[in-house]
Amino acid sequence: MTSWRVVRIFAGFFILLSLALGVPGSPVFASQWWLAFTAFVGANLLQSGLTKWCLLETMLRKLGIQPGC
């Protein structure tokens, strides 16, 4: 599995988790402040797309995950 795939899996998981915890109609609702985490992940994805640099990808490469799309 390549680093970009892992980054996308992490981002998707954290977005879905934070939405589940932040939307009032959810059965696992905790607080609407979880929606700020959703915005944080989205902002990081935007920054990564514009600058072609992602901290998580850098960390994954240091752990030995192969780079690639």
N, CA, C and O atoms as CSV, one atom per row, in Angstrom:
chain,resi,resn,atom,element,x,y,z
A,1,MET,N,N,0.857,-1.170,0.000
A,1,MET,CA,C,0.000,0.000,0.000
A,1,MET,C,C,0.904,1.235,0.000
A,1,MET,O,O,1.898,1.285,0.725
A,2,THR,N,N,0.557,2.213,-0.806
A,2,THR,CA,C,1.392,3.408,-0.930
A,2,THR,C,C,0.987,4.468,0.099
A,2,THR,O,O,-0.089,4.403,0.693
A,3,SER,N,N,1.870,5.437,0.289
A,3,SER,CA,C,1.636,6.477,1.290
A,3,SER,C,C,0.385,7.305,0.975
A,3,SER,O,O,-0.349,7.690,1.885
A,4,TRP,N,N,0.144,7.580,-0.308
A,4,TRP,CA,C,-1.034,8.377,-0.650
A,4,TRP,C,C,-2.322,7.641,-0.340
A,4,TRP,O,O,-3.312,8.255,0.057
A,5,ARG,N,N,-2.316,6.327,-0.520
A,5,ARG,CA,C,-3.517,5.549,-0.173
A,5,ARG,C,C,-3.781,5.601,1.319
A,5,ARG,O,O,-4.922,5.756,1.753
A,6,VAL,N,N,-2.711,5.469,2.107
A,6,VAL,CA,C,-2.864,5.512,3.558
A,6,VAL,C,C,-3.361,6.895,4.001
A,6,VAL,O,O,-4.218,6.990,4.880
A,7,VAL,N,N,-2.829,7.959,3.400
A,7,VAL,CA,C,-3.278,9.313,3.731
A,7,VAL,C,C,-4.763,9.464,3.437
A,7,VAL,O,O,-5.500,10.022,4.250
A,8,ARG,N,N,-5.203,8.981,2.303
A,8,ARG,CA,C,-6.629,9.083,1.945
A,8,ARG,C,C,-7.504,8.275,2.890
A,8,ARG,O,O,-8.597,8.711,3.253
A,9,ILE,N,N,-7.034,7.104,3.290
A,9,ILE,CA,C,-7.789,6.277,4.242
A,9,ILE,C,C,-7.898,6.987,5.586
A,9,ILE,O,O,-8.979,7.037,6.173
A,10,PHE,N,N,-6.784,7.538,6.080
A,10,PHE,CA,C,-6.799,8.286,7.334
A,10,PHE,C,C,-7.764,9.460,7.250
A,10,PHE,O,O,-8.587,9.651,8.146
A,11,ALA,N,N,-7.672,10.249,6.181
A,11,ALA,CA,C,-8.528,11.430,6.040
A,11,ALA,C,C,-10.006,11.031,6.002
A,11,ALA,O,O,-10.834,11.628,6.691
A,12,GLY,N,N,-10.327,10.031,5.202
A,12,GLY,CA,C,-11.717,9.582,5.124
A,12,GLY,C,C,-12.239,9.074,6.447
A,12,GLY,O,O,-13.368,9.377,6.831
A,13,PHE,N,N,-11.420,8.298,7.154
A,13,PHE,CA,C,-11.830,7.765,8.452
A,13,PHE,C,C,-12.080,8.894,9.451
A,13,PHE,O,O,-13.099,8.900,10.142
A,14,PHE,N,N,-11.141,9.859,9.527
A,14,PHE,CA,C,-11.291,10.941,10.495
A,14,PHE,C,C,-12.454,11.859,10.157
A,14,PHE,O,O,-13.107,12.380,11.061
A,15,ILE,N,N,-12.723,12.065,8.884
A,15,ILE,CA,C,-13.876,12.886,8.508
A,15,ILE,C,C,-15.173,12.191,8.913
A,15,ILE,O,O,-16.051,12.813,9.511
A,16,LEU,N,N,-15.295,10.919,8.594
A,16,LEU,CA,C,-16.518,10.194,8.958
A,16,LEU,C,C,-16.689,10.092,10.470
A,16,LEU,O,O,-17.801,10.228,10.980
A,17,LEU,N,N,-15.593,9.854,11.186
A,17,LEU,CA,C,-15.661,9.761,12.644
A,17,LEU,C,C,-16.084,11.091,13.260
A,17,LEU,O,O,-16.959,11.129,14.124
A,18,SER,N,N,-15.460,12.182,12.812
A,18,SER,CA,C,-15.797,13.478,13.396
A,18,SER,C,C,-17.218,13.912,13.034
A,18,SER,O,O,-17.878,14.583,13.828
A,19,LEU,N,N,-17.690,13.541,11.856
A,19,LEU,CA,C,-19.091,13.832,11.520
A,19,LEU,C,C,-20.038,13.025,12.396
A,19,LEU,O,O,-21.053,13.547,12.857
A,20,ALA,N,N,-19.715,11.756,12.629
A,20,ALA,CA,C,-20.564,10.928,13.489
A,20,ALA,C,C,-20.623,11.490,14.909
A,20,ALA,O,O,-21.666,11.431,15.560
A,21,LEU,N,N,-19.513,12.029,15.383
A,21,LEU,CA,C,-19.476,12.571,16.739
A,21,LEU,C,C,-20.005,14.001,16.826
A,21,LEU,O,O,-20.329,14.465,17.919
A,22,GLY,N,N,-20.101,14.715,15.688
A,22,GLY,CA,C,-20.470,16.117,15.732
A,22,GLY,C,C,-21.855,16.477,15.243
A,22,GLY,O,O,-22.328,17.584,15.498
A,23,VAL,N,N,-22.519,15.566,14.545
A,23,VAL,CA,C,-23.865,15.860,14.023
A,23,VAL,C,C,-24.893,15.469,15.084
A,23,VAL,O,O,-24.917,14.319,15.524
A,24,PRO,N,N,-25.746,16.417,15.504
A,24,PRO,CA,C,-26.697,16.142,16.592
A,24,PRO,C,C,-27.610,14.936,16.366
A,24,PRO,O,O,-28.011,14.303,17.343
A,25,GLY,N,N,-27.952,14.593,15.138
A,25,GLY,CA,C,-28.838,13.462,14.886
A,25,GLY,C,C,-28.157,12.104,14.958
A,25,GLY,O,O,-28.821,11.073,14.855
A,26,SER,N,N,-26.857,12.091,15.132
A,26,SER,CA,C,-26.096,10.843,15.142
A,26,SER,C,C,-26.298,10.091,16.463
A,26,SER,O,O,-26.409,10.713,17.519
A,27,PRO,N,N,-26.344,8.765,16.404
A,27,PRO,CA,C,-26.502,7.997,17.649
A,27,PRO,C,C,-25.279,8.064,18.564
A,27,PRO,O,O,-25.387,7.743,19.748
A,28,VAL,N,N,-24.133,8.467,18.050
A,28,VAL,CA,C,-22.921,8.578,18.873
A,28,VAL,C,C,-22.518,10.042,19.075
A,28,VAL,O,O,-21.351,10.337,19.335
A,29,PHE,N,N,-23.483,10.953,18.956
A,29,PHE,CA,C,-23.208,12.389,19.083
A,29,PHE,C,C,-22.540,12.690,20.422
A,29,PHE,O,O,-22.980,12.218,21.470
A,30,ALA,N,N,-21.473,13.484,20.369
A,30,ALA,CA,C,-20.773,13.900,21.575
A,30,ALA,C,C,-20.838,15.424,21.740
A,30,ALA,O,O,-21.241,15.921,22.791
A,31,SER,N,N,-20.443,16.151,20.711
A,31,SER,CA,C,-20.424,17.608,20.755
A,31,SER,C,C,-20.306,18.147,19.334
A,31,SER,O,O,-19.677,17.530,18.474
A,32,GLN,N,N,-20.916,19.302,19.101
A,32,GLN,CA,C,-20.803,19.914,17.780
A,32,GLN,C,C,-19.394,20.407,17.506
A,32,GLN,O,O,-19.068,20.704,16.357
A,33,TRP,N,N,-18.557,20.503,18.515
A,33,TRP,CA,C,-17.175,20.927,18.338
A,33,TRP,C,C,-16.372,19.923,17.518
A,33,TRP,O,O,-15.309,20.266,17.000
A,34,TRP,N,N,-16.860,18.690,17.390
A,34,TRP,CA,C,-16.182,17.706,16.535
A,34,TRP,C,C,-16.200,18.139,15.079
A,34,TRP,O,O,-15.355,17.704,14.296
A,35,LEU,N,N,-17.146,18.985,14.702
A,35,LEU,CA,C,-17.198,19.475,13.333
A,35,LEU,C,C,-15.993,20.368,13.017
A,35,LEU,O,O,-15.620,20.513,11.853
A,36,ALA,N,N,-15.390,20.961,14.040
A,36,ALA,CA,C,-14.161,21.733,13.834
A,36,ALA,C,C,-13.038,20.811,13.382
A,36,ALA,O,O,-12.187,21.212,12.587
A,37,PHE,N,N,-13.029,19.581,13.880
A,37,PHE,CA,C,-12.014,18.606,13.447
A,37,PHE,C,C,-12.234,18.242,11.983
A,37,PHE,O,O,-11.271,18.059,11.238
A,38,THR,N,N,-13.482,18.136,11.571
A,38,THR,CA,C,-13.783,17.888,10.158
A,38,THR,C,C,-13.215,19.008,9.298
A,38,THR,O,O,-12.611,18.753,8.257
A,39,ALA,N,N,-13.412,20.248,9.737
A,39,ALA,CA,C,-12.873,21.397,8.999
A,39,ALA,C,C,-11.345,21.367,8.982
A,39,ALA,O,O,-10.735,21.712,7.970
A,40,PHE,N,N,-10.726,20.963,10.079
A,40,PHE,CA,C,-9.263,20.870,10.156
A,40,PHE,C,C,-8.735,19.860,9.146
A,40,PHE,O,O,-7.765,20.142,8.443
A,41,VAL,N,N,-9.356,18.697,9.066
A,41,VAL,CA,C,-8.924,17.675,8.105
A,41,VAL,C,C,-9.116,18.185,6.681
A,41,VAL,O,O,-8.242,17.998,5.834
A,42,GLY,N,N,-10.247,18.825,6.409
A,42,GLY,CA,C,-10.485,19.383,5.088
A,42,GLY,C,C,-9.469,20.449,4.717
A,42,GLY,O,O,-9.005,20.498,3.578
A,43,ALA,N,N,-9.121,21.307,5.676
A,43,ALA,CA,C,-8.115,22.343,5.426
A,43,ALA,C,C,-6.749,21.725,5.136
A,43,ALA,O,O,-6.012,22.216,4.281
A,44,ASN,N,N,-6.413,20.653,5.844
A,44,ASN,CA,C,-5.150,19.971,5.584
A,44,ASN,C,C,-5.140,19.320,4.206
A,44,ASN,O,O,-4.113,19.331,3.528
A,45,LEU,N,N,-6.259,18.758,3.787
A,45,LEU,CA,C,-6.335,18.191,2.440
A,45,LEU,C,C,-6.175,19.277,1.381
A,45,LEU,O,O,-5.496,19.070,0.374
A,46,LEU,N,N,-6.791,20.423,1.602
A,46,LEU,CA,C,-6.662,21.540,0.678
A,46,LEU,C,C,-5.210,22.019,0.616
A,46,LEU,O,O,-4.665,22.215,-0.470
A,47,GLN,N,N,-4.596,22.205,1.768
A,47,GLN,CA,C,-3.197,22.640,1.822
A,47,GLN,C,C,-2.295,21.637,1.126
A,47,GLN,O,O,-1.385,22.026,0.394
A,48,SER,N,N,-2.533,20.368,1.342
A,48,SER,CA,C,-1.726,19.321,0.717
A,48,SER,C,C,-1.869,19.342,-0.800
A,48,SER,O,O,-0.893,19.145,-1.523
A,49,GLY,N,N,-3.072,19.579,-1.273
A,49,GLY,CA,C,-3.295,19.636,-2.708
A,49,GLY,C,C,-2.638,20.834,-3.362
A,49,GLY,O,O,-2.198,20.756,-4.509
A,50,LEU,N,N,-2.570,21.940,-2.643
A,50,LEU,CA,C,-1.981,23.157,-3.199
A,50,LEU,C,C,-0.456,23.172,-3.120
A,50,LEU,O,O,0.208,23.677,-4.025
A,51,THR,N,N,0.102,22.621,-2.038
A,51,THR,CA,C,1.547,22.703,-1.826
A,51,THR,C,C,2.294,21.419,-2.178
A,51,THR,O,O,3.524,21.406,-2.224
A,52,LYS,N,N,1.554,20.347,-2.424
A,52,LYS,CA,C,2.138,19.032,-2.708
A,52,LYS,C,C,2.996,18.522,-1.552
A,52,LYS,O,O,3.958,17.788,-1.778
A,53,TRP,N,N,2.660,18.899,-0.319
A,53,TRP,CA,C,3.351,18.427,0.873
A,53,TRP,C,C,2.333,18.052,1.932
A,53,TRP,O,O,1.379,18.789,2.179
A,54,CYS,N,N,2.542,16.902,2.555
A,54,CYS,CA,C,1.637,16.417,3.588
A,54,CYS,C,C,2.476,15.845,4.727
A,54,CYS,O,O,3.305,14.963,4.505
A,55,LEU,N,N,2.265,16.341,5.942
A,55,LEU,CA,C,3.031,15.879,7.089
A,55,LEU,C,C,2.830,14.390,7.334
A,55,LEU,O,O,3.793,13.677,7.613
A,56,LEU,N,N,1.591,13.912,7.233
A,56,LEU,CA,C,1.330,12.487,7.450
A,56,LEU,C,C,2.089,11.642,6.438
A,56,LEU,O,O,2.636,10.599,6.795
A,57,GLU,N,N,2.131,12.068,5.196
A,57,GLU,CA,C,2.859,11.303,4.185
A,57,GLU,C,C,4.353,11.269,4.507
A,57,GLU,O,O,5.001,10.236,4.338
A,58,THR,N,N,4.893,12.375,4.962
A,58,THR,CA,C,6.302,12.418,5.357
A,58,THR,C,C,6.577,11.431,6.485
A,58,THR,O,O,7.577,10.713,6.458
A,59,MET,N,N,5.687,11.398,7.476
A,59,MET,CA,C,5.859,10.469,8.596
A,59,MET,C,C,5.726,9.024,8.131
A,59,MET,O,O,6.481,8.161,8.580
A,60,LEU,N,N,4.785,8.750,7.244
A,60,LEU,CA,C,4.604,7.387,6.745
A,60,LEU,C,C,5.820,6.913,5.959
A,60,LEU,O,O,6.215,5.752,6.064
A,61,ARG,N,N,6.410,7.801,5.177
A,61,ARG,CA,C,7.605,7.434,4.408
A,61,ARG,C,C,8.763,7.101,5.336
A,61,ARG,O,O,9.540,6.188,5.057
A,62,LYS,N,N,8.885,7.843,6.447
A,62,LYS,CA,C,9.936,7.550,7.423
A,62,LYS,C,C,9.697,6.208,8.100
A,62,LYS,O,O,10.641,5.564,8.557
A,63,LEU,N,N,8.436,5.786,8.166
A,63,LEU,CA,C,8.117,4.479,8.743
A,63,LEU,C,C,8.295,3.337,7.742
A,63,LEU,O,O,8.119,2.169,8.087
A,64,GLY,N,N,8.646,3.683,6.499
A,64,GLY,CA,C,8.927,2.656,5.507
A,64,GLY,C,C,7.822,2.384,4.501
A,64,GLY,O,O,7.956,1.484,3.673
A,65,ILE,N,N,6.731,3.145,4.555
A,65,ILE,CA,C,5.662,2.976,3.575
A,65,ILE,C,C,6.147,3.535,2.247
A,65,ILE,O,O,6.738,4.614,2.208
A,66,GLN,N,N,5.907,2.825,1.176
A,66,GLN,CA,C,6.379,3.257,-0.147
A,66,GLN,C,C,5.622,4.481,-0.637
A,66,GLN,O,O,4.404,4.565,-0.477
A,67,PRO,N,N,6.344,5.443,-1.241
A,67,PRO,CA,C,5.659,6.604,-1.810
A,67,PRO,C,C,4.913,6.219,-3.083
A,67,PRO,O,O,5.172,5.174,-3.679
A,68,GLY,N,N,4.006,7.061,-3.479
A,68,GLY,CA,C,3.305,6.818,-4.737
A,68,GLY,C,C,1.851,7.206,-4.650
A,68,GLY,O,O,1.328,7.512,-3.578
A,69,CYS,N,N,1.204,7.187,-5.810
A,69,CYS,CA,C,-0.214,7.542,-5.912
A,69,CYS,C,C,-1.089,6.338,-5.736
A,69,CYS,O,O,-2.313,6.452,-5.792
